[in-house]
Amino acid sequence: MPLLLTTSTSAALFVGVFFFPRAGYFVAMFSGVPLALAQIAYHRYQLGVGAMVLSGLVVELLTRNPLSLLLYIAWAGMSGVLAGELVRRHKNFSSSIFAISLQMIAFFSFVLGFFYFRTGGKILDRLRQELYHSFDQVVHLYLQNSPSPIPVVDQNLILKMEPELFLSFLSLIPGVFVATVFLTALILMGMVKGILSRKTAAGFGYGIDRWVLWDPMIFFLILSLALIAVPSHLVRIGGINLFFSLSILYVGQGAGVIVSYAKSRKFGRLFWIIAASFVLLQPLILLLLGIIGVLDVWVDFRKIRPSADDESTEA
């Protein structure tokens, strides 16, 4: 029964990414949570691993696409099982985040490298064509459904610049990819630790509500903004990608501030349902969380950083 429940829940959360592009994208990040909980509760039977395999097969059957199996295992399956093992072994929250992220990046790189050599590099051309087709559709939909009318001259100019815009879009993919990986790891660890803190009295370490980044990392974020101002296209692209990668970590820190405040006020489940709905409907709320996370470096909203007189706090 636990195997079937874990399999169905994980597959249902993940398969939405193929049918609901925006909301499904965020919901799919939660699909590793059931696997992590199963791995913790039934680690002797490796239930999380078994559920990962079955869920991947279910996703493949529902989407009728063999690549969806690899995507599920790389994005949700292996990361969920690893998160469960790290929590079960009481690993540090920060080290768990980076371990899960490294595992996802390594597996994606291995799969892409395997298909690259297997197809003689043709897979990159195919991916480029698919991305350009999707990008072209988005541009035309924007021109047709723009809130304010766009003059024909400007429309022609945008269409003429479309190849250059597409190249700029491609150059930002590394940063977006790393940001997605970090966000998935944060959601996995935050949800698993949060659920366990409510369901069991066993100590699994602090969760996202008491998690803080290494404070000097703010200088790397400032550096990324400074690189964007450099009059060099290559340096600017590097700065933007670095900014995307680091800013999502401060989104996690901002989310920790909100979670800590909500727990101290003992908000019920209705609050979390409303908050999740707002994020799904308007992802720009993540920007607000990022700002809160950056301000927390100086303000210390949760008062958990060690002071000069007391360096014994868990943070």
C-alpha positions in Angstrom: 0.0 0.0 0.0 2.8 2.6 0.8 4.5 1.7 -2.5 1.3 2.3 -4.5 0.5 5.5 -2.7 4.0 6.9 -3.1 4.1 5.9 -6.8 0.8 7.4 -7.7 1.4 10.7 -5.8 4.9 11.2 -7.2 3.8 10.5 -10.8 0.7 12.7 -10.5 2.7 15.6 -9.3 5.3 15.2 -12.1 3.1 14.5 -15.1 1.5 18.0 -14.8 4.6 19.5 -16.3 3.7 18.1 -19.7 0.1 19.4 -19.6 0.3 22.6 -17.6 3.5 24.4 -18.6 3.6 27.1 -15.9 1.8 25.7 -12.9 3.0 22.1 -13.7 6.6 23.3 -13.8 6.4 24.3 -10.1 4.3 21.4 -9.0 6.8 18.9 -10.6 9.4 20.1 -8.2 7.4 18.6 -5.3 7.3 15.1 -7.0 10.4 13.9 -5.2 8.9 14.6 -1.7 6.9 11.4 -1.5 10.0 9.4 -2.6 12.1 11.0 0.2 9.4 10.3 2.8 9.1 6.7 1.7 12.9 6.3 1.7 13.0 7.6 5.3 10.1 5.5 6.6 11.0 2.3 4.8 14.8 2.6 4.2 15.4 -1.1 5.0 13.2 -2.0 2.0 14.5 0.8 -0.2 10.9 1.7 -0.9 11.9 5.1 -2.3 14.0 3.5 -5.0 11.3 1.1 -5.9 8.7 3.8 -6.1 11.1 5.9 -8.2 11.3 3.1 -10.8 7.5 2.5 -10.9 6.7 6.2 -11.0 9.0 6.7 -13.9 7.3 3.9 -15.8 3.9 5.4 -15.0 5.1 8.8 -16.3 6.4 7.2 -19.5 3.1 5.4 -20.1 1.0 8.6 -19.5 3.2 10.8 -21.7 4.1 8.1 -24.3 7.6 9.5 -24.4 10.6 7.5 -23.4 12.6 10.6 -22.6 10.1 11.6 -19.9 11.4 8.6 -17.9 14.9 10.0 -17.9 13.6 13.5 -17.1 11.7 12.1 -14.2 14.6 10.1 -12.8 17.0 13.0 -13.2 14.8 15.8 -11.9 12.6 14.1 -9.3 13.5 10.5 -8.8 17.2 10.4 -7.8 17.0 13.7 -6.1 14.0 12.6 -3.9 15.8 9.4 -2.9 19.0 11.2 -2.1 17.1 13.8 -0.1 15.5 11.1 2.0 18.9 9.4 2.7 20.5 12.8 3.6 17.7 13.6 6.0 17.7 10.1 7.5 21.4 10.4 8.2 21.0 13.8 9.8 23.1 15.7 7.3 23.5 19.5 7.4 20.8 21.4 5.5 23.2 23.5 3.4 25.4 20.5 2.5 22.3 18.5 1.6 21.1 21.3 -0.8 24.4 21.4 -2.6 24.7 17.6 -2.7 21.3 17.2 -4.3 22.0 20.0 -6.7 25.4 18.5 -7.7 23.7 15.1 -8.2 21.1 16.6 -10.5 23.6 18.5 -12.6 26.0 15.5 -12.8 23.2 13.2 -14.0 21.8 15.7 -16.5 25.4 16.2 -17.8 26.0 12.4 -18.1 22.7 11.8 -20.0 23.4 14.8 -22.4 27.0 13.7 -22.9 25.9 10.1 -23.6 23.4 11.1 -26.2 25.8 13.6 -27.7 28.4 11.0 -28.4 25.8 8.4 -29.4 24.3 10.7 -32.0 27.5 12.4 -33.1 26.3 15.8 -31.8 23.0 15.7 -33.7 21.0 15.8 -30.5 22.2 19.4 -29.9 21.0 20.4 -33.3 17.6 18.8 -32.6 17.3 20.5 -29.2 18.2 23.8 -30.8 15.5 23.4 -33.4 12.9 22.4 -30.8 13.8 25.4 -28.7 13.8 27.8 -31.6 10.3 26.5 -32.6 9.0 27.0 -29.1 10.7 30.5 -28.9 9.2 31.4 -32.3 5.7 30.4 -31.1 6.1 32.5 -27.9 7.1 35.6 -29.9 4.2 35.3 -32.3 1.7 34.7 -29.5 3.1 37.8 -27.7 2.7 39.9 -30.9 -0.8 38.7 -31.4 -2.0 39.0 -27.8 -0.1 42.0 -26.6 -2.0 44.1 -24.0 -1.4 47.2 -26.1 -1.3 47.3 -29.9 2.1 47.0 -31.4 2.7 49.0 -34.7 3.4 46.9 -37.7 6.9 48.5 -38.1 7.8 47.4 -34.6 6.4 43.9 -35.2 8.6 43.6 -38.3 11.6 44.8 -36.3 11.0 42.3 -33.6 10.7 39.4 -36.1 13.8 40.6 -37.8 15.7 40.5 -34.5 14.3 37.1 -33.5 17.4 35.1 -34.3 19.6 37.5 -32.2 17.0 37.3 -29.4 17.1 33.5 -29.6 20.8 33.5 -29.2 20.6 35.7 -26.1 17.9 33.3 -24.8 20.2 30.3 -25.3 23.1 32.0 -23.5 20.9 32.4 -20.4 19.9 28.7 -20.2 22.9 27.6 -18.0 21.8 30.1 -15.3 18.2 29.2 -15.5 19.1 25.5 -15.3 21.2 25.9 -12.2 18.5 28.1 -10.6 15.9 25.4 -11.3 18.2 22.8 -9.8 18.8 24.9 -6.6 15.0 25.6 -6.3 14.1 22.0 -6.6 16.7 21.0 -3.9 15.4 23.8 -1.6 11.8 22.6 -2.1 12.7 19.0 -1.4 14.6 19.6 1.7 12.2 22.3 3.0 9.1 20.2 2.5 10.6 16.9 3.9 12.0 18.6 7.0 8.7 20.5 7.5 6.5 17.4 7.2 8.8 15.4 9.5 8.8 18.1 12.1 5.0 17.9 12.3 4.6 14.1 12.0 7.4 12.8 14.3 9.3 13.9 17.4 12.5 12.4 16.1 15.2 15.1 15.6 16.2 15.5 12.0 18.0 18.8 12.4 16.8 22.3 11.5 14.8 23.0 8.4 14.5 25.9 6.1 13.0 28.1 8.8 16.4 28.2 10.5 18.6 28.0 7.4 21.0 30.8 6.5 23.5 31.1 3.7 27.1 31.9 4.4 26.9 35.7 4.7 30.0 36.5 2.5 28.1 35.0 -0.4 26.3 38.3 -0.7 29.5 39.7 -2.2 29.3 37.2 -5.1 25.7 38.4 -5.7 27.0 42.0 -5.8 29.8 40.8 -8.1 27.3 39.3 -10.5 25.4 42.6 -10.7 28.7 44.4 -11.3 29.6 42.1 -14.2 26.3 42.9 -15.9 27.4 46.6 -16.1 30.7 45.6 -17.9 30.7 46.7 -21.6 31.4 43.1 -22.8 28.7 40.8 -24.1 30.5 37.6 -22.8 31.1 39.1 -19.4 27.5 40.4 -19.1 26.1 36.9 -20.0 28.3 35.4 -17.3 27.1 38.0 -14.8 23.5 37.3 -15.6 23.9 33.5 -15.3 25.7 33.9 -12.0 23.0 36.3 -10.8 20.3 33.7 -11.6 22.2 30.9 -9.9 22.8 32.8 -6.7 19.6 34.8 -6.4 17.5 31.6 -6.2 19.4 30.7 -3.0 18.4 34.0 -1.5 14.8 33.2 -2.5 15.2 30.1 -0.3 16.5 32.2 2.5 13.6 34.6 2.1 11.2 31.7 2.2 12.9 30.6 5.4 12.1 34.0 7.0 8.4 33.7 6.0 8.2 30.1 7.2 9.8 31.0 10.5 7.3 33.9 11.0 4.3 31.7 10.1 5.4 29.0 12.5 5.9 31.5 15.3 2.3 32.8 14.7 1.0 29.2 14.4 -0.8 29.8 11.1 -2.9 26.8 9.9 -2.9 24.9 6.7 -5.2 27.5 5.0 -2.3 29.9 5.1 0.0 27.5 3.3 -2.6 26.6 0.7 -3.2 30.3 -0.1 0.6 31.0 -0.2 1.2 28.1 -2.6 -1.7 29.3 -4.8 -0.2 32.8 -5.0 3.2 31.4 -6.1 1.6 29.2 -8.7 -0.5 32.0 -10.1 2.2 34.7 -9.9 5.8 33.4 -9.9 7.1 36.9 -9.5 6.4 36.5 -5.8 9.7 34.7 -5.8 11.3 38.1 -6.5 9.8 39.4 -3.2 11.2 36.4 -1.4 14.6 37.0 -2.9 14.6 40.6 -1.7 13.6 39.5 1.8 16.5 36.9 1.7 19.0 39.6 0.8 17.8 42.0 3.5 18.0 39.2 6.0 21.8 39.3 5.6 21.9 42.6 7.5 18.6 42.7 9.3 18.5 39.1 10.6 14.7 38.9 10.8 14.8 35.5 12.7 17.6 36.6 15.2 19.4 33.3 14.7 22.8 34.5 13.6 25.5 34.2 16.2 26.4 37.5 17.9 29.8 38.7 19.1 28.9 37.5 22.6 27.2 34.2 21.7 28.5 32.0 18.9 26.8 28.8 20.1 23.5 29.1 18.2 22.7 26.4 15.6 22.8 28.9 12.7 
